[in-house]
Amino acid sequence: RLYRQAAEQGCAAGQHALGYCYSLGKGVPLDPTRVVKLYRQAADQGFDLAQSTFGQYCMTGLYVAHDVAGTARYFRLAVDKGDAYAQCWLGFLCEHGQGT
């Protein structure tokens, strides 16, 4: 309930947390559409964990269409905030000619 309130008030951390709940069906029904909406909202507000997670979704095609450009974009945004996990994945993409 508190995650939902925070998300509805535009809190990026709340959006990410609620999206996580929807991605696992924890306390709410599993809902890929809401996962994407909430993570994208949090990522677009600059929340690095959401940027990294959304980059993973773009990379794997989980919940969204596979999108190499989107993958690199969201990982790069997270890297700019110091996210080491995103940095690792962005390096992997670059190594394979896809992160440019």
One Martini backbone bead per residue (centre of mass of N, CA, C, O) as a GRO file, in nm:
protein
  100
    1ARG     BB    1   0.057   0.063  -0.021
    2LEU     BB    2   0.302   0.258   0.001
    3TYR     BB    3   0.412   0.220  -0.282
    4ARG     BB    4   0.161   0.325  -0.424
    5GLN     BB    5   0.164   0.607  -0.305
    6ALA     BB    6   0.443   0.689  -0.403
    7ALA     BB    7   0.392   0.642  -0.704
    8GLU     BB    8   0.144   0.840  -0.729
    9GLN     BB    9   0.347   1.087  -0.630
   10GLY     BB   10   0.628   1.034  -0.809
   11CYS     BB   11   0.813   0.825  -0.680
   12ALA     BB   12   1.072   0.649  -0.799
   13ALA     BB   13   1.115   0.437  -0.574
   14GLY     BB   14   0.815   0.352  -0.566
   15GLN     BB   15   0.794   0.262  -0.860
   16HIS     BB   16   1.008   0.046  -0.844
   17ALA     BB   17   0.890  -0.123  -0.611
   18LEU     BB   18   0.617  -0.179  -0.747
   19GLY     BB   19   0.732  -0.310  -1.001
   20TYR     BB   20   0.862  -0.544  -0.853
   21CYS     BB   21   0.603  -0.664  -0.744
   22TYR     BB   22   0.475  -0.713  -1.027
   23SER     BB   23   0.711  -0.902  -1.133
   24LEU     BB   24   0.635  -1.126  -0.882
   25GLY     BB   25   0.358  -1.110  -0.726
   26LYS     BB   26   0.387  -0.918  -0.461
   27GLY     BB   27   0.070  -0.840  -0.338
   28VAL     BB   28   0.027  -0.868  -0.648
   29PRO     BB   29  -0.033  -0.902  -0.955
   30LEU     BB   30   0.091  -1.011  -1.229
   31ASP     BB   31   0.218  -0.717  -1.438
   32PRO     BB   32   0.385  -0.622  -1.713
   33THR     BB   33   0.263  -0.344  -1.779
   34ARG     BB   34   0.327  -0.215  -1.500
   35VAL     BB   35   0.623  -0.263  -1.494
   36VAL     BB   36   0.699  -0.087  -1.734
   37LYS     BB   37   0.571   0.176  -1.644
   38LEU     BB   38   0.721   0.209  -1.368
   39TYR     BB   39   1.015   0.182  -1.462
   40ARG     BB   40   1.008   0.407  -1.671
   41GLN     BB   41   0.936   0.635  -1.481
   42ALA     BB   42   1.182   0.604  -1.297
   43ALA     BB   43   1.399   0.627  -1.518
   44ASP     BB   44   1.302   0.913  -1.630
   45GLN     BB   45   1.380   1.037  -1.331
   46GLY     BB   46   1.680   0.893  -1.260
   47PHE     BB   47   1.666   0.599  -1.155
   48ASP     BB   48   1.920   0.379  -1.164
   49LEU     BB   49   1.786   0.102  -1.107
   50ALA     BB   50   1.571   0.135  -1.329
   51GLN     BB   51   1.763   0.171  -1.564
   52SER     BB   52   1.902  -0.101  -1.538
   53THR     BB   53   1.650  -0.278  -1.552
   54PHE     BB   54   1.541  -0.172  -1.824
   55GLY     BB   55   1.791  -0.255  -1.982
   56GLN     BB   56   1.748  -0.557  -1.937
   57TYR     BB   57   1.478  -0.576  -2.079
   58CYS     BB   58   1.583  -0.481  -2.355
   59MET     BB   59   1.798  -0.707  -2.386
   60THR     BB   60   1.592  -0.967  -2.335
   61GLY     BB   61   1.270  -0.906  -2.380
   62LEU     BB   62   1.142  -0.838  -2.110
   63TYR     BB   63   0.818  -0.699  -2.155
   64VAL     BB   64   0.989  -0.611  -2.405
   65ALA     BB   65   1.132  -0.527  -2.675
   66HIS     BB   66   1.401  -0.578  -2.833
   67ASP     BB   67   1.665  -0.316  -2.754
   68VAL     BB   68   1.969  -0.197  -2.808
   69ALA     BB   69   1.943   0.111  -2.779
   70GLY     BB   70   1.789   0.102  -2.507
   71THR     BB   71   1.997  -0.045  -2.350
   72ALA     BB   72   2.229   0.160  -2.376
   73ARG     BB   73   2.080   0.405  -2.269
   74TYR     BB   74   2.007   0.300  -1.981
   75PHE     BB   75   2.290   0.219  -1.897
   76ARG     BB   76   2.424   0.496  -1.934
   77LEU     BB   77   2.255   0.644  -1.724
   78ALA     BB   78   2.347   0.464  -1.485
   79VAL     BB   79   2.651   0.509  -1.514
   80ASP     BB   80   2.638   0.822  -1.462
   81LYS     BB   81   2.551   0.727  -1.147
   82GLY     BB   82   2.742   0.458  -1.071
   83ASP     BB   83   2.649   0.186  -1.197
   84ALA     BB   84   2.813  -0.115  -1.204
   85TYR     BB   85   2.622  -0.307  -1.347
   86ALA     BB   86   2.579  -0.133  -1.601
   87GLN     BB   87   2.877  -0.118  -1.676
   88CYS     BB   88   2.913  -0.414  -1.738
   89TRP     BB   89   2.693  -0.431  -1.964
   90LEU     BB   90   2.807  -0.208  -2.145
   91GLY     BB   91   3.074  -0.348  -2.194
   92PHE     BB   92   2.954  -0.595  -2.330
   93LEU     BB   93   2.827  -0.445  -2.565
   94CYS     BB   94   3.087  -0.316  -2.673
   95GLU     BB   95   3.241  -0.581  -2.721
   96HIS     BB   96   2.984  -0.651  -2.934
   97GLY     BB   97   2.899  -0.376  -3.092
   98GLN     BB   98   2.622  -0.244  -2.912
   99GLY     BB   99   2.714   0.033  -2.725
  100THR     BB  100   2.723   0.292  -2.942
   0.00000   0.00000   0.00000
